[in-house]
Amino acid sequence: MKRTVPALILILSILLTACAVQSTPTATTVPLPEATPFSGPALFEVVRQDGTRVAFTQDMISAIPEASVTIEGSVQAGPKLVDVLAAAGIGDYTKLVFSGSSILTVEAAQVTDQFILDLSNRGTYKMASPDIPKANWVKDIVSIEVK
C-alpha cells in the first residue's frame, strides 16, 4: 500500500498537468483601412503618409495603363509610377522610399512620366527611370513608402 500511494500521486499529477488549460497567445489582425476586395496575392504595397497600406495585386496593376521607356537600349514596360501612386490615393509627397533587393530614397522631383514599374522575369516589379542610374534601381519591390 505504501508503494501505491506515491505512484498514484505521481500518475494523478501527470494527468492533471496534461489536462491543464494552456493559454495560447493569439495574433492581432489589423484590417487595412480600405476594404477593397482584390483577387490574387499582393505583389507590393504602397505605404501612405498616415501609415495605411494599399496592397497591389496583378489585377490592380493590369487596370493601370502600360507605358514603355527605352533606357540604355533596353525597353522597359509597365505602369507609370505616378499612375500607381494615384491609384493608391497619393497626391502630394516629398520623397518615396523603395524597398526590395535594396532600399532607395527618391525625391519627388525625380518622379517623371518616364519613371515606371517594370515587371521582371521573376514576376516581381523593379523601378526603371532614365533619371536614376540603372545600378541603383530597386528590384523585387515589396513596398513604396510615401513621405
C-alpha positions in Angstrom: 0.0 0.0 0.0 2.9 2.4 0.8 4.2 2.0 -2.7 0.9 2.5 -4.5 0.1 5.9 -2.9 3.2 7.7 -4.2 2.7 6.0 -7.6 -0.9 7.0 -7.6 0.0 10.6 -6.7 2.6 10.7 -9.5 0.1 9.4 -12.1 -2.6 11.9 -10.9 0.0 14.7 -11.1 0.9 13.8 -14.7 -2.8 13.5 -15.7 -3.6 16.9 -14.1 -0.7 18.6 -15.8 -1.7 17.1 -19.2 -5.3 18.3 -18.8 -4.4 21.8 -17.6 -5.8 24.5 -19.9 -3.0 26.4 -21.5 -3.5 29.8 -23.0 -2.1 30.3 -26.4 -1.2 33.8 -27.5 -3.3 35.0 -30.5 -2.2 37.3 -33.2 -4.0 40.5 -33.6 -5.0 41.2 -37.2 -5.3 44.8 -38.1 -7.5 45.3 -41.2 -6.5 47.6 -44.0 -8.3 50.9 -43.9 -9.7 50.2 -47.4 -11.8 47.1 -47.7 -11.4 47.0 -51.4 -11.6 43.3 -52.5 -8.9 42.0 -54.8 -8.1 38.7 -56.4 -4.6 37.2 -56.1 -1.7 37.8 -53.8 -0.2 41.2 -53.3 2.9 41.9 -55.3 3.9 45.0 -53.5 2.3 47.7 -51.3 2.3 51.5 -51.1 2.5 52.8 -47.6 0.8 56.2 -47.3 2.0 59.1 -45.2 -0.5 58.2 -42.5 0.8 54.6 -42.3 -2.1 52.9 -44.1 -1.2 50.4 -46.7 -2.5 49.7 -50.2 -1.6 46.2 -51.4 -1.3 45.9 -55.2 -2.2 42.7 -57.0 -1.6 41.8 -60.6 -5.2 42.5 -61.3 -5.0 46.0 -59.9 -1.7 46.8 -61.8 -3.2 45.4 -65.0 -6.0 48.0 -64.7 -3.4 50.8 -64.9 -2.3 51.7 -68.5 1.1 50.4 -69.5 3.8 52.7 -70.6 7.3 52.0 -72.0 10.6 53.8 -72.0 13.9 52.9 -73.6 16.8 53.1 -71.2 20.4 52.2 -72.3 19.0 50.5 -75.4 16.5 48.3 -73.5 12.8 48.7 -73.5 11.2 48.8 -70.0 7.4 48.5 -69.8 4.9 48.7 -67.1 2.7 51.2 -65.3 3.9 54.7 -64.7 4.8 55.3 -61.1 2.6 58.4 -61.0 -0.4 56.3 -62.0 0.3 53.7 -59.4 0.5 56.4 -56.7 -2.7 57.9 -58.0 -4.4 54.5 -57.8 -3.2 54.4 -54.1 -4.8 57.8 -53.5 -1.4 59.6 -53.3 -1.3 63.2 -54.4 1.4 65.3 -52.7 4.6 63.8 -51.4 8.3 64.9 -50.9 10.0 61.5 -51.0 9.4 57.9 -51.8 11.4 55.0 -50.2 11.6 51.9 -52.3 12.3 48.6 -50.5 13.1 45.3 -52.2 16.5 44.0 -53.3 17.9 47.2 -51.9 16.5 50.4 -50.4 16.5 53.7 -52.3 15.0 57.1 -51.4 13.8 59.1 -54.4 12.9 62.8 -54.3 9.6 63.9 -55.7 11.4 65.9 -58.4 12.9 62.6 -59.8 9.5 61.1 -60.4 8.5 61.9 -64.0 6.2 60.3 -66.6 9.2 58.2 -67.6 9.5 56.5 -64.2 7.8 53.2 -64.5 7.5 49.9 -62.6 8.7 47.2 -64.9 7.6 43.5 -64.5 10.7 41.4 -64.1 11.2 37.9 -65.5 10.8 36.7 -61.9 7.2 38.0 -61.7 8.2 40.9 -59.4 8.5 44.6 -60.1 11.5 46.8 -60.4 11.9 50.5 -60.8 13.0 51.9 -64.2 13.9 55.5 -64.8 16.3 57.3 -67.2 17.0 59.8 -64.3 18.3 57.1 -61.9 21.4 55.1 -62.7 20.5 51.5 -63.6 22.9 50.2 -61.0 20.7 51.9 -58.3 17.3 50.6 -59.4 15.5 48.6 -56.8 14.4 45.2 -58.0 11.9 42.8 -56.4 10.0 45.8 -54.9 8.0 44.9 -51.8 7.0 48.4 -50.7 7.0 52.0 -51.7 6.8 54.3 -48.6 5.4 57.7 -49.2 6.9 60.6 -47.2 
